[in-house]
């Protein structure tokens, strides 16, 4: 039983302890809440007090600002009143000065009116005397005119001609003498100018030619490829000719394998194709493996190498002439001219020479050297594509230059270098002259005898096809055609028209290097006999 009581005592003690803890905790919480409420009320009171103080401070500051603004307004009004007063005093002073000035002006005007009245009286008296004198002069003039009329009538009666007829005779005589003197003076001036101009031109051209030394290489239409031995011919031909057929198909040229020892001849009108074929065959000989698949590979490699050579040739031409900034496509087209010939003359070398000659002549006469050199280098650029496109190389060259943003001056020089259009600048004429000089150098161009004779015959045939032509001779290797006309059928003005028409027909119907001079001669002979 003792342990039961012990348990009960423990239970009762625990309950009493829990109640005491609960009571203590409740009292502590209530105490804490009370302190918090007192603290919050204290904070609220402080905030209200500070707000009232802040409100009073702001009200005081606003009142001070209002007072300050009022004082400033009063001061500003005082200043404005003082300024207005000063301005009024100044205006009154100016008004007084103006009144005084007006009074003085009125006094001066009165004095001037008195003076003018006196002068008017004097003028009236003078007018009366002048009117009398004028009447006397008029009467004297009428007497003189009457006397002159009588003298003219007497002179006309003695001479048997009227005054107008005499005037016309004198005017005609003076006019004829003036025309004769003017014609003689014009002939002298033209002769002197022509002599001096030709002398100066010969000097400039000779200096330019002396300072420009260029190579002249006559290109052919065949290329010879050396072989290490004659056995290589059989390997190039291949079994049943398959290798040589593959070569001709891939390159577009003709291979001539004959009895020539240790040599193969490549024949084609296109120099680029010949160069590709030559390079491909040399690579095949060095490689030793010659069969259709290898041939196609080597031909493609040779094409890439030739493209590089073309680009390098164009860059070298640009560097040699000092013309930088040319579009890279034009540079490539310049390189293609290395494998283009005109009458046997290498077009790229011809273009470089024309550039140098035009630049030298431009420096001699004070023209634009860089423009002349650039136009000379690009003047035949159309020949790089004339076998691919329709049109003359002049038109194609102008279109290419315009496409790749060359200046209008360069384009004009290109279009005018064969007189397709009339040259309008000194540089265009210099490019024409340089082109003719380069083409006319001994050995620069070549023609077969048959073509040469046909060209001369065609020149004479065109000239004699016009009415009024009596005789015609093609001279100076076809660079001049000399035409004698019938003086009764063609007058001096008609000579110019005839020369122009013949030149136009030559340009239209013929192809020729350089320029052809059309020289029309009219000779008048008068015969009489002394008896």
Buried (B, 14 or more C-beta within 10 A) or exposed (E): EEEEEEEEEEEEEEEEEEEEEEEEEEEEEEEEEEEEEEEEEEEEEEEEEEEEEEEEEEEEEEEEEEEEEEEEEEEEEEEEEEEEEEEEEEEEEEEEEEEEEEEEEEEEEEEEEEEEEEEEEEEEEEEEEEEEEEEEEEEEEEEEEEEEEEEEEEEBEEEEEEEEEEEEEEEEEEEEEEEEEEEEEEEEEEEEEEEEEEEEEEEBBEBBBEEBEBEBEEBEEEBEBEBEEEEBBEBBBBEEEEBBBBBBEBBBBBBEBEEEEEBBBBBBEBBBBBBBBBBBBBBBBEEEEBBBEBBBBBBEBBBEBBBEBBBEBBBBBBEEBBBEEBBEEBBBBBBBBBBBBBBBBBBBBBBBBBBBBBBBBBBBEEBBBEBBBBBBBBBBBBBBBBEEEEEBBBBBBBBBBBEBEBEEBBBBBBBBBBBEEEBEBBBBBBBBBBBBBBBBBEEBBBBEEEEEEEBBEBBBEBBEEBEBBBEBBBEEEBBBBBBBBEBEEBEEEBBEEBBEEBBEBBBEEBEBBBBBEBEBEBEEEEEEEEE
